Amino acid sequence: MTTALAASPLNAIDRCDSCGAQAYIRVVLNEGELLFCGHHGRRHEPKLRPIALEWHDETSRLHEKPEPASD
């Protein structure tokens, strides 16, 4: 079940566990998962990365340009 959750992309309803901003990083641990915005993900990465089962990072989406709407 954890793998299925980790495989799904993060979306606007996924919120950072530290500040409530949109989550772009999912960290899967033995005990469950944590969601972080880019800022808090980078802040906690040195401590969490060594114990993480999976580190799912979608922060590259922050630099994507939106596609124009079609009429």
C-alpha positions as CSV (number, residue, x, y, z in Angstrom):
1,M,0.0,0.0,0.0
2,T,2.8,2.4,0.8
3,T,4.3,1.9,-2.7
4,A,1.0,2.7,-4.3
5,L,0.7,5.9,-2.3
6,A,4.3,6.9,-3.1
7,A,3.9,6.2,-6.8
8,S,1.0,8.7,-7.2
9,P,1.9,12.3,-8.1
10,L,1.5,15.0,-5.5
11,N,-1.3,17.5,-6.2
12,A,-2.8,20.7,-4.7
13,I,-4.5,18.9,-1.8
14,D,-1.2,17.4,-0.6
15,R,0.0,19.9,2.1
16,C,3.4,20.3,3.8
17,D,3.4,18.8,7.3
18,S,5.5,21.7,8.6
19,C,3.7,24.8,7.2
20,G,0.7,23.8,5.2
21,A,2.0,25.0,1.8
22,Q,1.6,22.7,-1.2
23,A,3.7,19.6,-0.9
24,Y,6.3,18.8,-3.5
25,I,8.3,16.2,-1.6
26,R,7.0,12.9,-0.2
27,V,9.3,11.0,2.2
28,V,8.3,7.4,2.9
29,L,9.6,6.0,6.2
30,N,8.9,2.7,8.0
31,E,6.4,4.5,10.2
32,G,4.5,6.1,7.4
33,E,5.0,9.1,5.1
34,L,5.8,12.8,5.5
35,L,4.9,15.6,3.0
36,F,7.0,18.8,2.6
37,C,7.1,21.9,0.6
38,G,10.4,22.4,-1.2
39,H,11.8,24.6,1.6
40,H,11.0,22.2,4.4
41,G,12.0,19.2,2.4
42,R,15.5,20.6,1.9
43,R,15.7,21.7,5.5
44,H,14.9,18.1,6.8
45,E,16.7,16.2,4.1
46,P,20.0,15.7,5.8
47,K,18.3,13.9,8.8
48,L,15.6,12.1,6.8
49,R,17.4,10.9,3.7
50,P,19.5,8.2,5.5
51,I,16.4,6.6,7.0
52,A,14.0,7.2,4.1
53,L,12.7,4.2,2.2
54,E,11.8,6.5,-0.7
55,W,12.4,10.2,-1.4
56,H,9.9,11.5,-4.0
57,D,10.8,15.0,-5.2
58,E,8.6,17.0,-7.5
59,T,10.2,20.4,-6.8
60,S,11.2,20.7,-10.5
61,R,7.5,21.4,-11.1
62,L,8.0,24.8,-9.4
63,H,10.0,25.9,-12.5
64,E,7.6,24.7,-15.2
65,K,5.8,27.2,-17.3
66,P,2.1,26.7,-17.5
67,E,0.7,25.8,-21.0
68,P,-1.5,28.5,-22.5
69,A,-5.3,27.8,-22.3
70,S,-6.8,26.8,-25.6
71,D,-10.1,28.3,-26.9
